[in-house]
């Protein structure tokens, strides 16, 4: 059980792309490698899985207990973990849940990926500052990303010599490493027809530009953890889950835990006009229903099947799908399932972002939960009993979240784990 964390001073520096390149390169060498992603993220882990050929786990130091983190990180093969944002960036007010917290809990070393596209000698001050900032966070090397030229690389390496940390690689700017994005980050892995070509190019560049043998040598063993985590129990015995490009945001660690607890899971595609299998509960996860609202509104097998189900639960995009109507970015209103007295709109976007402490007020759940919220939808109407009493990461009171309508319920919160 060995691991290593790839992190950075800030967001947007290329952590994901280099993580993918290293994962694919190690796989091409024949090395068995797993991956993890720090924080709440649905999109990057699916890219990880395509690169490594195996499951990527979410590791959230804000929402998960240490025992849960150890359980998910443990395995027979080494795990390469991609950090989130900057190394010490976490929830307000004090950065709880940052990649640095994950490194402390798991006792793993960190490699700092530095975007040097707009600096030269100043990289030494950044690296030295990060390496000294916290004595209990072990930075063991640096990868220089978006290097401009051999002359630029020489300047960077020379500046870093007094810092004493090994430079593990210098990756030059390359259009082959650019990735398309939209308002919630990367386009989803299964939406890219050129994904394997992109990953293979990233692997070739990583093999050429990064000392992978030295990377492998930096993996360290996780300490033993004998405490078993308390698992969020399955909300029903049989569960049908929507799963396609419109509803892709379901956490595998929850689904796997429910299956291990004896729940029977089935999957269906609303975009393919599939109805859910007969079950005790239908779950509509988050995703991008607003990009497919016109098609979803006319898929009658899907609509009728969900409407006739015993109980339905929706998160974020799934919650909006359960409403009476959704207005897309062009201002066109689409009729939704009508299970909740809810109207949402993307005509005027507003960011809602942050961790959430959730206390159920009825509905599907009966224990406190940890979750997060990340969307740009505006609520035009929400009438009915609230699903959650909610506070943010600073325990500031928030408006009640979600709605309950008999056996149907949902909210904009994505549940990560039990509190």
C-alpha positions, 0 to 999 in steps of 0.5 A, spaced: 500 500 500 504 505 497 502 512 494 504 519 492 500 525 491 501 530 485 499 537 487 501 545 485 501 552 488 494 553 484 489 551 480 489 551 472 497 549 472 496 542 469 495 537 475 490 533 471 493 533 464 500 531 467 497 526 472 493 523 466 500 522 462 504 519 468 498 514 469 498 512 462 505 512 461 506 507 467 500 503 464 504 502 458 510 500 462 506 494 464 505 497 471 499 496 475 497 503 478 491 506 481 489 513 482 485 518 487 482 525 486 482 529 492 476 533 494 469 533 491 470 531 483 466 527 478 469 529 472 477 528 473 476 521 476 473 518 469 479 521 465 483 517 471 480 511 469 481 511 462 488 513 463 490 507 468 485 502 466 482 501 473 478 505 478 479 512 481 477 513 488 475 520 491 478 522 497 475 528 501 479 530 507 473 535 509 467 530 508 470 523 509 473 521 516 480 518 516 478 511 517 474 512 510 480 515 507 484 510 509 479 504 506 479 508 500 486 509 498 488 502 501 489 497 495 494 491 492 497 496 487 500 503 488 496 509 488 497 516 485 493 521 487 491 528 484 490 534 489 485 539 488 486 547 487 493 549 490 496 544 496 493 548 502 487 551 499 481 548 502 474 550 505 473 556 509 475 559 514 482 555 515 483 551 509 480 544 512 480 539 507 485 541 502 490 536 499 495 538 505 490 535 510 490 529 505 497 528 505 497 529 513 492 524 514 495 518 509 502 520 511 504 521 503 509 525 500 507 530 495 510 532 488 509 540 486 507 541 479 509 548 477 506 552 472 512 556 469 509 559 463 509 566 466 516 566 470 523 564 471 527 565 477 521 566 481 519 559 481 525 558 487 521 563 491 515 559 490 517 552 491 521 554 497 515 557 500 511 551 499 516 546 502 517 550 508 510 552 509 508 546 513 513 542 517 508 536 517 507 536 509 513 533 505 514 535 498 519 531 495 520 534 488 518 539 483 515 538 476 516 544 471 510 545 467 509 549 460 516 551 460 517 555 454 524 553 451 531 550 453 534 556 455 528 557 460 529 550 462 536 552 464 534 558 468 529 555 472 533 549 474 539 553 476 534 558 480 532 551 484 538 548 485 539 552 492 532 550 494 535 542 494 529 539 491 530 534 485 527 537 479 523 531 476 521 533 469 520 539 465 514 539 460 514 544 455 508 547 452 504 543 447 498 544 444 497 536 444 496 537 452 490 542 451 483 540 454 476 543 452 472 545 458 465 548 459 462 551 466 463 545 470 470 544 468 473 539 463 468 536 458 466 529 460 471 523 458 466 519 455 464 525 450 471 525 447 472 521 441 479 523 441 480 521 448 485 515 447 489 519 442 490 525 447 492 520 453 497 516 448 500 523 447 500 525 454 504 519 456 509 520 450 510 527 453 511 524 460 515 519 458 520 524 454 519 529 459 519 526 466 523 522 470 518 516 471 523 512 475 524 517 480 517 518 480 516 511 482 521 511 487 518 516 491 512 512 493 511 511 500 507 506 504 501 508 507 501 507 515 496 502 518 489 504 520 485 498 523 479 503 525 473 501 520 469 507 517 462 508 518 458 507 512 452 511 509 447 505 509 443 504 502 437 508 502 433 502 499 434 495 497 433 495 490 435 502 486 435 504 479 440 509 477 440 514 471 447 513 468 449 517 461 452 523 459 446 527 462 446 524 469 453 522 470 455 525 477 454 519 482 460 517 487 462 510 485 465 509 493 457 510 495 455 505 490 460 500 491 459 501 499 451 500 498 452 493 493 457 491 499 451 492 504 447 488 500 443 493 495 441 491 488 443 496 483 441 497 476 442 502 471 438 506 465 439 511 460 434 517 460 438 519 454 436 513 450 429 513 453 430 507 457 425 506 463 428 504 470 427 497 472 422 496 477 425 497 484 424 500 491 428 507 489 430 511 482 436 515 483 437 521 478 444 523 479 447 530 477 450 531 471 448 536 465 440 535 463 440 542 461 444 541 455 439 535 453 433 538 456 429 538 449 431 531 448 429 529 455 423 532 455 420 528 449 423 521 451 416 518 453 419 511 456 424 515 461 418 520 463 413 515 464 417 509 467 420 514 472 413 517 474 410 511 475 416 509 480 415 507 487 420 513 490 425 518 486 431 522 489 434 527 485 441 531 486 443 537 483 441 536 475 437 530 477 433 535 482 432 539 476 429 534 472 424 532 477 421 539 477 416 542 473 420 546 468 427 547 466 429 553 462 436 553 458 441 558 457 437 560 451 431 562 455 427 556 452 423 552 457 422 545 457 417 541 461 420 536 466 418 530 470 413 534 475 414 530 481 416 536 485 414 543 485 420 546 482 422 551 476 429 552 475 433 556 469 440 557 466 438 564 462 441 568 468 447 564 471 449 564 478 454 560 481 452 556 488 459 553 491 461 550 497 461 544 502 454 543 506 453 540 512 446 537 511 441 535 517 435 531 513 428 534 515 424 527 512 424 524 506 430 519 504 435 520 509 435 519 517 442 521 519 446 527 518 450 528 511 456 531 508 455 534 501 457 539 496 454 544 492 456 546 485 451 549 480 449 555 476 442 554 476 437 559 478 431 557 482 425 560 480 420 557 484 420 551 490 414 550 494 413 544 499 417 541 505 424 542 505 429 536 505 435 539 508 437 544 514 443 546 511 450 550 513 456 551 510 463 549 512 463 555 517 457 553 520 453 559 517 446 558 516 443 557 509 436 557 506 433 550 507 435 546 501 431 541 497 424 539 497 420 533 499 413 531 495 411 524 498 416 519 496 419 523 492 425 528 494 431 532 492 436 538 492 442 541 489 446 538 494 451 532 492 452 527 498 459 525 499 458 521 505 455 520 512 457 526 517 
